[in-house]
Amino acid sequence: MTEIRSVVPDRRAMYILSLIGFFAIFSTTLSKNPVLPLFSQALGASDVVIGLVAAVSPLAGILFSFPVGVLSDHLGRRRLLIASGVIFLSAPLFYLLIFNPLWLIPVRFFHGMATAILGPVIAAMIAERFPENTGEMLGQYSSATLIGRSLAPLVGGAIISFFVFYPSLIPYQIVYLAAAVVAVPVLLLILLYRGENAGPLKVLPFSAFRTSFVAFFSNRKLRATAFVDMATYFAFGAFETFLPLVLLSGGMGAYQAGILFAAQTLIITLTKPFFGRIADQVDKRIQIIIGLLVLGCSVAAIPFASSFAAFLLVSALLAVGMSLSTVATSAYTADIAKKEQMGASMGALSSVMDIGHSAGPLVTGIIIAGSGYSAGFLASFLIAAVVCGFFALSVRDR
């Protein structure tokens, strides 16, 4: 009877966390795809400004994920989660006040802070609450966010299409109003969730951040795991940016790129809980290496695909590799990080991941401009192979 009572609250807690992730990512993606570039253009933004606006949100993740993780270790995770809920709810309303495209830059940065807080804090909460099946629960949460990420562009595009004949900025403003409405359950569910008993509020000295930073990056296993996530998202960033151009050069249409991305998201959504369950039962290090190698080989194969079926196969293999690797890296980090630095470790992992995600399109674009698609995508494979070797050497038991 005691076991049943302990399982039910944990299951309920996981449902709440998954719903928080679903609505939060649904809301923030609704504010971005496909409305953001269209809204920017309608405001009169140049291509440079549109690119800058798109880059600002990931920058918030790079800058804030680690400090937020440290704060959650010292001030309590629920407080940080409430702060993210407030941002998720308020940020979409700021878009309604914008009539100059340059104001999108600070608003996007502010909005990006919400996901920068949400990711590492919830990952740390899951790792602490479910130590025996961390991989499975992280996979379940990730799948919930992916469902929200997949549905949001469909809803956003439908809203814009329905109100397309309304004057001026009204179609886009309705999308941002909808994003605010979708964010209401995020804050309500966060307030409903009951986690740890937080300590008193206090001002953290800089030494607390320095200590957590040194503790993470001086640990060879944590450092190597972060590099795996960086290499994974480097390759994924290159893939999602340049695959449509490869398809276009091969005479295929944009709708086919949409099918590939949708299939890829569906595969990751369906497989992450399963691969998370496997990660809880086998050596996570082996799963991480296999996943990264599969992903690297898939990206390198893109220029050699000549038919839509071949591209679909490559995209599916990349999705499997990404699912294998990313669910295991988070679970492995939870295994080796100290409990009092769990938030900082998840935050550092997220920051390094965002660096890879931002660098992938930039570096690959430079290589493609000089040497073509084959060399550009080969770079992702070489980075993945080198990082696999580095990871294997770093995490071996001495």
Disulfide bonds with the S-S distance in Angstrom:
none
